[in-house]
Amino acid sequence: MTQIVRYTHPTQAEIDAVMAEARQMRSELVAAMMTSLRLKLRGLFAGGKATAAA
């Protein structure tokens, strides 16, 4: 029974480690999304200006 409780109830340190990893992953995801959005907008506006000037 002790092992079952040990594996089903993580320690506070384990919870903190998982939450820190989740925050890092979320931060990286948001950064990647913003980079992608910035590149798409740059292409949209730069493409629009290039075709209008041509």
C-alpha positions, -999 to +999 in steps of 0.1 A: +000+000+000+029+024+007+042+021-028+008+027-043+004+059-023+040+069-032+033+065-070-002+080-070+007+111-049+037+129-063+058+150-039+057+187-039+092+188-055+079+166-084+049+188-089+071+219-090+094+202-115+065+193-138+050+227-135+083+244-143+087+222-173+052+231-184+058+268-181+090+265-201+072+245-228+043+271-229+068+299-231+086+282-261+053+276-278+041+312-274+075+324-287+073+301-317+037+312-325+047+349-323+077+343-346+055+325-371+029+352-370+055+379-374+070+361-404+035+356-420+026+392-415+060+404-429+054+382-459+019+395-464+028+431-461+061+429-480+044+408-507+016+433-510+040+462-513+062+444-538+032+435-561+017+470-558+051+486-568+056+463-597 
